[in-house]
Amino acid sequence: MARNIEDKIREWSPGRQKAVAARAAELIEEELTLRELRRARKLTQVEVAKKLGISQDSVSRLEQRSDILLSTLRKTVGAMGGKLSLVAEFPDRAPVVLAGLADEAPPNKPRRQKDAA
């Protein structure tokens, strides 16, 4: 007789079931759409629209987009009370936080002087 995953989970101890459920919730929270993020922050589209100086309809359209400018995303996250960071991940090294791409103003880095010939 075939068993499904629910049958297997019921065999686990209550402690293990609780730990797995908690970890699943953590993983789900790590990836949200803009709409889900706004709702998790307990904000309405109207509230975000007022902070951004746009219409509620514009917020609705923004939440439905699959492609968005980084500056728009930064402003939207800022209107929700957050700060946007971009992280590049590679298989052969630790994650790298990209600077200057999502910032309002790029950081001032000293420029290298060219070698005098």
C-alpha positions, -999 to +999 in steps of 0.1 A: +000+000+000+014+034-010+020+060+017+019+097+013+040+123+031+013+131+057+014+094+068+052+096+072+050+129+092+024+114+116+050+088+126+074+115+138+074+126+174+054+158+182+087+176+189+101+167+155+068+177+138+070+211+156+106+217+147+100+209+110+069+231+109+089+260+124+117+256+099+093+255+070+077+287+083+112+303+084+119+293+048+086+306+036+092+339+053+126+342+035+109+346+001+080+369-003+065+389-031+061+426-027+024+421-019+032+395+007+059+417+022+035+446+024+009+425+041+035+410+065+043+446+075+006+451+081+004+480+055-023+487+030-017+497-006-031+532+003-006+536+031+024+526+009+010+548-019+009+579+004+045+573+015+056+569-022+035+598-034+017+577-060-018+563-063-031+530-047-036+517-083+001+523-090+010+503-059-013+475-071+004+474-106+039+476-090+031+445-069+021+426-100+052+434-120+079+407-125+105+432-136+112+464-116+139+491-115+162+488-085+155+524-076+117+517-076+122+486-055+145+505-030+119+532-026+091+507-022+110+487+005+119+520+022+082+530+022+075+498+041+102+507+067+130+486+053+163+489+035+171+471+003+204+451+000+215+431-030+235+399-026+253+380-053+257+343-046+283+321-062+289+283-057+326+288-049+326+317-025+307+334+003+278+357-007+288+392-017+268+423-009+267+446-039+274+482-031+261+512-049+233+495-070+204+499-046+217+529-027+202+563-032+237+577-037+267+555-046+293+552-018+323+574-022+353+552-029+387+565-034+397+564-070+430+547-080+455+569-096+469+558-129+505+550-129+526+579-142+545+569-173 
